[in-house]
Amino acid sequence: MSVTPTPAELLEIAVVVAREAAALAARRRSEGVEVAETKSSAVDVVTHTDREVETYVRGRLAELRPGDGFFGEEGEPDDSTTGLTWVVDPIDGTVNFLYGIPQWAVSIAVVEGGPDPLAWRALAAVVANPMSGETFTASAGGGAWLDGRRLGVAAPVSLEQALLATGFSYDAARRVEHAEALVRVVGRVRDLRRLGAASLDLCAVAAGRVDAYVERGLKPWDHAAGALVAVEAGAVVRGEVGEAPSESMTFVAAPSIAHDLATLVVEAGI
């Protein structure tokens, strides 16, 4: 590997570590899941596997890329001396993982200028779902891929024919607000989907399985990898007007409906 790694070289590392971590998580899931604690609310759970997988990923990346920063969901961040930071969600879709719903993934991205999503530039990303056996990958300028097949967004001809994915906050009051806003949306699109793992929702837009995804409240590790996969597949990916995706807003859409959907999101109060 060169002294200054290319996005493709970083992606190779990300794929190896993500697949190892996904296999570990799948083994632990087969053994049974135990909640370790709750975070922001009683339904915002952390399992022992979340912590174990993040510790594993942190250790492997420290071996393979000493000096890089680390920014994960479960532990304290490590500063970077190289200008690169790994942004990791050890299990995205923890509630699905807890219930045995096969819609969860290990999400790993490496960014330049992190860990602030408003300032970073994503270089490589992997979202690995061991339950489906699918691994989504992307590198800056290198396209988005699903197990060797190049991805491209769908092109719905109108908003009314668009399938929209979303998610809900762990905070009950915010869930109610979002649900009320979606009432003003559901009649204007083909239908809604709520699958429970933001990284996989973003990759679903990239794969043309849904046409758009909109959610507020995502943490950096929720969208870091999936957003790059969507960008490289040709999606419009942004946050608030003129900004990158962030906790304030993550908006991902096929270009053919992006303008109309953005207008509807504002009108609906999302």
FENQUI-V902394 format. One record per helix or strand. SS is the DSSP state (@ for helix, = for strand). FROM is the first residue (numbers start at 0). LEN is the number of residues. Records with the same first field share a line. If there is no record, write none. Layout:
SS = FROM-LEN, FROM-LEN
//
This chain:
@ = 6-25, 47-17, 93-6, 158-3, 171-15, 197-9, 219-13, 254-14
= = 34-4, 44-3, 68-4, 77-1, 83-9, 104-8, 120-9, 133-6, 142-4, 148-2, 162-4, 190-3, 211-4, 235-3, 249-4
//
